[in-house]
Amino acid sequence: MISKDDKQVGPKSIVPQDHEEDDVEEDDVVDETPGAGEETKKKKKKKKSKKKKVQQSDPPRVGLSKIFTNGVYPEGEIQPYKDDNSWRTTSEEKRYDERMAMEDPEITYQSIRRAAEVHRQVRQSARKHIRPGMTMTEIAKLIEDGSRALVEETGLESGIGFPTGLSLNHCAAHYTPNAGDTNVLQSGDVLKIDIGVHVKGRIVDSAFTLNFEPTYDRLIEAVKAATDTGVRESGIDVRLGEIGGAIQETMESYEVEVNGKIYPVKSIENLSGHSIGLYQIHGGKSVQLVKNDDQTKMEEGEYFAIETFGSTGRGRVVESGECSHYAKIIDAPRVPLRLTSAKSLLKSISSNFGTLPFCRRYLDRVGESKYLLALNHLVQQGIVQDYPPLCDAKGSMTAQFEHTILLRPTVKEVVSRGDDY
């Protein structure tokens, strides 16, 4: 789990975790002294130095492979299946299925666990360093520099899973700063931090909410409890509509007092959690935040992002503001592109991001410039999907919590669980 050592070191330094004394090993040496009637043995001390361990820097910049040298990463929180599926915990057949999965490099749980450990360490640093007065661009850079370093970003093999969400106040989702953004975090803001990390296309999608004064503590408490309810109720063969009902019941049992006025906390009805596919953040199944009649079931081996949003406003979001988030559509139609710049941009998107979401800052980072006309053309042609910010009514406040879960054959693993949430 996350180290609780508060000792600060330079961002590029690797420091010993344990100042261990050298091991002393004693070897038997035969001493055949003339005149002695038999062989006598003498002890000789031989020093054997032990390789020093490394620990994470602050801010985190040490790649995890240098810390977890055996390639085995921490398991998430384990929750046993309930009711009709409780037999899975002790099933020898299902245990065998898991052993086979771990040995398959395409299925192994080590990829998602490595991404989850990156997420835990990066968000621990974010909680420590983010303060009012920072620009949104500074916050995004702090988080993304850490994610890239810890996951040891390598093309499409490992890296950022989607743009860092930094939605403020009534804006619930899909905001990250574009170049030139001048927004500054204020002490009264409610900040949703949504971080994505992937290893070999296995995406950890997990989010939390920060505030810096207590007015909206109960809102944040409600959303955290609702997400925990969604995680607890999820499982193999569970119907998605039933999970939505449980989330809504928990969420709407809370209320918030602001300047003497009571506001009920509402589940945002047109946002949802979702299944996660390989290199595909939205895998096709949705976990709504309100009771509904969806009879679709969760299935063995699936990954889900269980996320909930609560609001003091109308409980419904609309698209609003300048777009920053985009993603190439899986199985996008092959259409002739009139603009040479659009063809060039599509090639760059495919090679740098594949079907992973990206933002304008990421295009800037890979050397693209003057690309807005080409990008909008790709959106119009149905090749790239745009994801504008999603906002409730101005003056309201929204909060978000989210975990990624893996429905293993024997148990449910909350891969993104940490000491913080």
N, C-alpha and C positions, 0 to 999 in steps of 0.2 A: 504494500500500500504506500501511501505518500509519506515521505520522510518528514518527521516533525522537528528536525534539526534546523534552528533558526540562524545558524552561522552563515554569514554572507561571504561569498567569494566572487571573483570576477566572472563575467558571463562566459568566458572561454576556458576557464580553468577546470581541471579535474583534480580533485583532492582526495587523499586517503580517507576511507570511511572508518577503518579500524587501524590504529597504530599498533599493530600486533608485534610482539617480540618474536625474534627468529626462533623457529623450532630447533630444539637440540636433539640430535639423534645419536645414539651410542652404538658403535659397531664392535664386534668381537675381533680381536687381533691376537694371533698365536705368537707367543714369545718363547722360543726354544733356547733357554739359557744353558750354556755349557755347564755340566755338572749336576743339573737338575735331574731328578729321577723320572719326572714326567712333565708333560706340557702344562704350562701355567698360562692362564688367560689374563690379559690386561685390557682395561676399558680405555677406549680412545674417543674423545669428543669430536663430533663432526657437525658443523653448523650447516643448516639447510635453510636458505631464505625462502620466505613465503611471499607469493605475489600479492601486492597490496590491492585492496578493493578500491572502487571509485564510488563517489556519490554525486548527486546532482548539484549543479551550480545554481546560483541565484542572481539574475533570472535564469530559468532552465535552458541550457544550451548543449547538454551532453547527450549524445545519441543513446537510446536505450540499449542497443546491442553491446555497448561498453559497460553497462551495469548488469544486465541480465545475459551474461556471457554464454550461458548454456542454451539460450533460445527459448526458455520456458518462462512465461509471463504470468502474473497473478490471476487467479480465477476470480470471477465476479461473485456477487452475493448469490447463494444457492437457495432457492425456494422449492420445496417439494410440491408435486402436483397434488390436487385435492380430489376428493370424492371418487368418481368412477375411474380416475387415472392414477390413484395412489399406488396401484400395483407396479407402476413403472419404476419406482425408486429401487426396488429389489429384484426386478426382472433380470435374469441372467442373459436373456436374448437381447434386451435393450442395452445392457452393459457392454455386450459384445459389439453391438452397433456403434456405440460411442468409441470403443477402442479402434475400430476400423476407421471411423471418421477422423480420429486424431492422427492416424498413420497416412491418411490421404492428403497430400500437399494442397489439393484444391479445396478440401473441406475443413481441414484442421482448424481447431478453435484457437490456435496460437495467434493467428492473424488478427482476429477481432480482439483478443486479449491484449495484444501489443498496442493496438490502436487505443484501447480503453485506458491503458496505463499512461500513454501519452496524454490523453484527455485529462486524467486525474491530476497529473503533475502540472500541466499547463494551466488548468483552472485554479489550482491552489495558488500559483503565482499571480494569476489575474486577480483573485480575491485580495491578495496581499498588497498589490501595487496600484490597482485602479482607485482613483480618488477624484472628487469634484475638482474641476479646473483643467482636467486633461481633455484634449480634443478627441473626437471619435476616431480620427485617423491614428492618433498615438495609441489608443486602446487596441485598435485592430492590429497595428504593427506589433505591439507587445505580445498579443496572443498568437498571431500567425508566425512570427519569428520563432517563438518557442515550439509551436507544432511542427514546423518544418525541420528544426534542428533535432528534436527528440525522435521523430519518426524517420529521420534520415532520408528526407525527400529524394526520390529517385524516379523521375519521369512519371509514368502511370503505375509503377510498381508500389509506391507508397508516397503519401503526401496529405495535403488538405482535402477533406471530403466535400466541402462546400464553403462558400464565403461566410465569414464570421458574422453572425447576426448580432446587431447592437441596437435593437429597436427600443425607442424611448417612449415612456408615458402612454399616450393613447394609441401609439403605433405598436401593434402586437408582433409583427413578423416581417421578414424580407427586407429589412433596411441594413445596409452596410455603407460606409462613406465612399462616395466617388471622389476622384481627384478634385482638389479645390474645396472640399467640404470644410466648413468653418464651425460646425456645431461643437459646443463645449459642454461637457457634463456638469450639471448643476446639483447642488446639495439636495434639492427637493425632487430630483428625478427618480423614476423607477426604470431601471435598465435591465432588459432581457439579454442575456449573453448565450448565444446558440453556437456551439463549436462542433465542427465535423472533422474527423480524422479517418483516413483509410489505410489499410495495408492489403495489398493484392485485391483491391476492390471491395473488401469487407469494411463497411462504413460504420463507425460509431457516431451516433447522432444524439447529443445530450445537451441540455440547457438548464440554466438557473437564472434567478432574478436577484439583482442587488439594489438595495436602497441605502440611504445615508442618514435618514431620520425616520422616526417610528410611525409616522402617520399611516402608512400603508402596510404595516407589519401583518395585519390580519388578512389582507388580500394575498400576500405572499404565502402566509401559512395555509390559506385555503387551497391555493393552487398546488403547493407541495403535497398536501394531504390527498388531493384529488388524483395527482399523478401516482402516488403510492397506492391508492385504491385501484387505479387502472392496472398497475403492475401486478398487484396481488390477485386480481380477478382474472388476469390473462392466463391462458394455458391451452394445451392441445385440445381440440374439439370444442372450445368455448366459442359461442356465437358473438360476433362483433357488436351487435345491437345491445346485448346484455351488458357488455363492458361499458358502453356509453351511458346506460342508465345508472350504473353504479358510480361512475365518475360525476355525473350531474348531481346525484343525491348528496355526495360528499361536498362538492364545490358549493352548492347552493344552501348548505346548512350554515354558512358563514355570512357575516355582515361586517361592514367597515364604518366607523364613525369618523367623519371629516368635518372639522369646525362645527361640531354639535349636530350635524345632520347624519342620519343613518342611511347607508347605501347597501343594498343586497349585493352579494357577489354572484355574478352570472357566468355560467359556462358560455364561451363564445361558440355559438351554434354552427357556424359555417367554417370552423377550423377543425382539424382532426389529426390524430396520429396515423401511422401508416406502416405497412410492411416495407422492408428494405431488401432490394435485390443486389446482385453483384454489379458494382459500378452503377447502381441505380438507386437513388435516394428514395424515390417513391415507387414501391414495388408492385402496386396494383390494388392492394387491400387498404381500406380506410377504417380507422377506429374513431368514430365520432365522439363528441364530448357531451352529447345529450342522448336521452333514450330514443331508440329508433327500432325499426323492424328488420334490420339487416340480419339475415339468417346465415351469412357466410361464416365459416368456421376457421379458426386458427389451426395450423397443421404442424406436425412434427418436422423439425429442422428449419423452420422459418425464423427470420429475424424481424422484430418489430420495434419501431420507435413509439413508445407510449408517451405522448406529450399532451399536456392540458394547458389551456389558457383561461384565465378568469378576468372579469372586467367589472368595473363599477359603472359602466355605461350601458348601452343598449344590448350588449352581448352579441353583436354582429359586426363583422368588419367589411370594409369596402377598399378597393384599390385606390391609393392616394399618394401623390408625390413622385419624384424622379426615380426611375427604375435603375437598379444596380445589379440585380440577380438575373442570370440567364442559364440555360442548359440546352445542349444539343438534344433533340428529340430522338429517342430510341426508335429505330425503324422509320426514320424520317423519309418522306417521299423523295425520289430522285427527280428533281426538276431542273430545267435549264436556267442558269443564272445569267442575267443580262450584264451585271456589273462584274468587271474583272476584279475589283477590290473585294467583292463578296466571295468570289471563288478563293482568293488568297486568304481571306479571313477564315473561311470555313476550314481550309486546310490547317491553319494554325490552331483553331479550336480543337479539331479532331486529334492533332498530334500532342497538344499540351494538356487537354482536359478530357478527351473522349466524350463520354456521356455524363461525366461529373459536372455539377453546377459550377459556375464561375461568375466573376463580377468584372466590372470595368477596370478596377485596380489590377486585377490579375492579367488582363490584356495589356495594360501599360507595362507590367513587370516583364512580360515576355517580348517586349519590343514593338508591340503594335501601336500605331498612332493614326489619328484622323480616321477612325474606323466606325463612327456612329452611323453614317449613311449605309455602309455595308452591313453593319449589325442589324439595323432596322429592316433592311431588305431580306436578310435571312429569317427574321421573325415573320415578316409578311408572307414569305414563301412557305411557312410551316416547317422550316428546318430547325430553327432555334425557338425555344419557348422563353418568353420574358416573364418575370415574376416581380411585379411592382410591390411596393410596401403595402401592407394590409393594416388598416387603421379602424378603430372604433371612433365614437364621437369625440371631438375635441373637448378637453376638460376632464374626460374620464381617465382612469388609469387601468393598465392591463399588466398581468404578470404571467410567467411561463415557467414550467419545470418539465423536464423530459429525461427519460432513460431509454437505453437500447437493451432489449431482452433477446435471448436466444432460447428457443424451445428445443432443448436437447431431448433425446429419447427417454432419459431417466428423470431429469429434473429441469426446472426453469432456471436459467442463469441470467441475473441482472448484471450484464457485463460492465456497465458504466457506473455501478454503485461505488461510492467512496465514503470517507468519514464525514464529508461535508453534507452530502444529500444522497 
